[in-house]
């Protein structure tokens, strides 16, 4: 898979609209290419912005059907960068032609199968327009509820579904608990805490990946009513230690912890 194909899958992933096969391909590529993560952030931010801006309008009759028909008919780029053929042309293709987004190195399928949807940028924008215009419908409400899910919650679901999903819990002296969920294959980790005290004024909690004796900042977070679900920024590596320190607002200015960690969770 090349970066362009990954970007297309990222668009469909942001709308929670990938097939099971494409979702698996997306997760595998994301784990193998952390340098492509900017596409995920870009599409998730776009989807969240669209969801927040959803106006409560009544669409004209048949508008939803027309948009869905356009989505189905929109030619999408193939693996070679050219537009896929429409339904009529696809039916005339050799049944042994390779299907979907397989690269030249991948095997040709043995039996004819329908080509999976390709989530190009144009199709992503068209689907987003459907979300914005068809406000108030049951289908729209379901899509918007998915788009409004925090990135940390989405990541937590993905980690729990990963084959190598793992977790560990520690209890603090204050009675608070913290559970780290991670998947080294996905390169993601999420910290779920409860009973956590709000840091003092001008302070914040900062997350860290500790690799050997080197701490790598993974973002800051603040609990709400003692609870927090925080996605660690950056790519996790197998064997990292997940830690939390109390730092000044915005995080440590030096890029290194300035206090002893209050949470330490080994992942190995």
C-alpha positions in Angstrom: 0.0 0.0 0.0 1.3 3.5 -0.9 0.6 6.7 1.0 -2.1 7.8 -1.4 -4.1 4.6 -0.8 -3.6 5.0 2.9 -4.9 8.6 2.8 -8.1 7.4 1.0 -8.6 4.7 3.7 -8.1 7.3 6.4 -10.9 9.4 5.0 -13.3 6.4 5.2 -12.0 5.5 8.6 -12.8 9.1 9.8 -16.4 8.5 8.8 -16.5 5.0 10.3 -17.5 3.8 6.8 -14.8 1.2 5.9 -15.6 -2.4 5.2 -14.2 -4.9 7.6 -11.5 -5.8 5.1 -10.5 -2.2 4.4 -10.5 -1.4 8.2 -8.1 -4.2 8.8 -5.9 -3.0 5.9 -6.0 0.5 7.3 -5.0 -0.6 10.9 -2.1 -2.7 9.5 -0.8 0.1 7.4 -1.1 2.6 10.2 0.9 0.3 12.5 3.6 -0.1 9.8 3.8 3.6 8.8 3.6 6.0 11.7 4.9 8.7 9.4 1.5 8.7 7.7 -0.4 9.5 10.8 -0.9 13.1 9.8 -3.6 11.9 7.3 -5.6 10.4 10.2 -5.4 13.6 12.3 -6.4 15.7 9.3 -9.5 13.7 8.5 -10.6 13.3 12.1 -10.3 17.1 12.7 -12.3 17.7 9.5 -15.0 15.2 10.5 -15.2 16.7 14.0 -15.5 20.2 12.6 -18.3 19.1 10.3 -20.2 17.4 13.1 -19.9 20.5 15.3 -21.2 22.8 12.5 -24.2 20.6 11.7 -27.2 23.0 11.2 -30.7 21.8 12.1 -32.2 22.2 8.6 -35.0 20.3 6.8 -33.7 19.0 3.5 -35.7 19.2 0.2 -37.4 16.0 -0.8 -35.2 13.4 -2.5 -32.0 15.3 -1.7 -30.6 12.4 0.4 -31.4 9.9 -2.3 -29.7 12.1 -5.0 -26.6 12.5 -2.9 -26.4 8.8 -2.2 -26.8 8.1 -5.9 -23.9 10.5 -6.6 -21.7 8.8 -4.1 -22.4 5.4 -5.7 -21.7 6.7 -9.2 -18.6 8.8 -8.4 -15.6 7.2 -10.1 -12.8 6.6 -7.6 -9.0 6.4 -8.3 -7.7 2.9 -8.7 -4.3 1.7 -7.4 -2.7 3.1 -10.6 -4.2 6.6 -10.0 -6.8 6.3 -12.8 -10.5 6.5 -12.2 -12.2 3.1 -11.5 -14.7 2.1 -14.2 -18.4 2.5 -13.5 -20.8 -0.4 -12.7 -21.4 -1.1 -16.4 -17.8 -1.3 -17.3 -17.0 -3.3 -14.1 -19.5 -6.0 -15.1 -17.6 -6.4 -18.4 -14.2 -6.9 -16.8 -12.6 -10.3 -16.7 -13.7 -12.0 -13.4 -10.1 -12.8 -12.7 -9.1 -9.2 -12.6 -7.7 -8.1 -9.3 -10.1 -6.4 -7.0 -10.1 -3.3 -4.7 -6.9 -1.7 -3.6 -4.4 -4.6 -4.0 -1.0 -3.6 -5.1 0.9 -5.1 -8.0 2.6 -7.5 -5.6 -0.6 -8.8 -4.2 -2.3 -11.9 -5.5 -5.2 -11.9 -8.0 -8.4 -13.2 -6.5 -9.7 -16.6 -7.6 -13.4 -15.6 -7.9 -15.2 -12.5 -8.9 -16.0 -10.1 -6.1 -17.6 -6.7 -5.9 -14.9 -4.0 -5.8 -14.8 -2.3 -2.4 -15.6 1.4 -2.1 -12.6 3.7 -2.5 -12.7 6.7 -0.1 -11.0 9.4 -2.1 -10.9 13.0 -1.0 -13.8 13.8 -3.3 -16.0 11.1 -1.9 -15.1 12.1 1.6 -16.2 15.6 0.9 -19.4 14.4 -0.7 -20.2 12.2 2.2 -19.5 15.1 4.5 -22.0 17.3 2.6 -24.6 14.6 3.1 -24.0 14.8 6.8 -24.3 18.6 6.8 -27.3 18.8 4.6 -29.4 15.9 5.8 -29.7 17.2 9.4 -32.3 15.9 11.7 -32.7 12.4 10.2 -32.1 9.2 12.1 -29.2 8.2 9.8 -27.6 11.6 10.2 -28.0 11.5 14.0 -26.1 8.2 14.0 -23.3 9.5 11.8 -22.9 12.7 13.9 -22.8 10.7 17.1 -19.9 8.7 15.7 -18.1 11.8 14.4 -18.4 13.5 17.8 -16.7 10.7 19.7 -13.4 11.9 21.2 -10.2 10.6 19.5 -9.2 9.0 22.8 -12.4 6.9 22.9 -12.1 5.9 19.2 -8.4 4.9 19.9 -9.4 2.9 23.0 -12.0 0.9 20.9 -9.3 0.2 18.3 -6.8 -0.9 20.9 -9.3 -3.3 22.5 -10.0 -4.8 19.1 -6.3 -5.3 18.2 -4.9 -8.9 18.4 -2.1 -7.7 20.7 -4.3 -5.6 23.0 -3.0 -5.4 26.6 -3.7 -3.4 29.7 -2.3 -2.9 33.2 -3.7 -1.0 36.3 -2.1 0.7 39.1 -3.6 2.3 42.3 -2.3 5.5 43.7 -1.8 6.4 47.3 -4.7 8.8 47.1 -7.0 5.9 46.1 -7.2 6.9 42.4 -6.7 4.2 39.8 -5.1 4.4 36.4 -5.3 1.8 33.6 -3.1 1.9 30.5 -4.4 0.2 27.4 -2.0 -0.3 24.5 -1.3 -2.1 21.3 2.3 -2.1 20.1 1.1 -3.3 16.6 -1.0 -0.1 16.3 1.5 2.0 18.0 -1.2 3.5 20.3 -1.8 3.8 24.0 -4.6 5.3 26.1 -4.6 6.0 29.8 -7.9 5.8 31.7 -7.9 7.2 35.2 -10.6 7.7 37.9 -10.5 9.4 41.2 -7.6 11.6 40.0 -7.2 14.9 41.8 -7.2 18.1 39.8 -3.7 19.5 39.6 -3.0 22.8 41.4 -3.5 26.1 39.6 -0.9 26.6 36.9 -0.2 22.9 36.7 -1.2 20.0 34.4 -0.7 16.3 34.1 1.8 15.3 31.4 2.0 11.9 29.7 5.3 10.2 28.8 6.7 7.2 26.9 9.8 6.2 28.8 12.3 4.2 26.5 15.1 3.0 28.6 16.3 6.1 30.4 14.8 8.5 27.8 11.4 10.1 28.5 9.4 11.2 25.4 6.5 13.6 26.0 3.1 12.3 24.9 0.9 15.3 25.6 -0.9 16.8 28.5 -4.4 16.2 30.0 -6.7 17.4 32.7 -9.3 15.2 34.5 -13.0 16.1 34.6 -14.6 15.2 37.9 -11.6 13.0 38.7 -11.9 11.0 35.5 -9.8 11.1 32.3 -9.4 9.1 29.1 -6.2 10.4 27.5 -4.7 9.3 24.2 -0.9 9.4 24.3 0.4 11.4 21.3 3.1 10.0 19.2 3.9 6.4 18.3 4.2 3.8 21.1 6.9 1.2 20.9 7.0 -2.3 22.5 8.5 -2.2 25.9 7.8 1.5 26.6 6.9 2.5 30.1 3.9 4.8 30.4 4.3 7.5 33.0 2.5 10.7 34.2 4.1 13.7 36.0 2.8 17.0 37.2 4.2 19.8 35.1 3.4 23.5 34.6 0.5 24.4 32.3 1.2 23.5 28.7 3.8 20.8 29.7 7.4 20.8 30.7 9.3 23.6 28.9 12.5 21.6 28.7 10.9 18.5 27.1 11.9 16.4 30.1 10.0 15.6 33.4 10.6 18.2 36.2 9.0 16.0 38.9 8.8 12.4 40.0 6.1 10.4 38.1 2.9 9.8 40.0 1.9 7.0 37.6 4.3 4.4 36.2 3.0 1.5 34.1 5.4 -0.8 32.4 4.2 -2.4 29.1 6.7 -5.3 29.1 
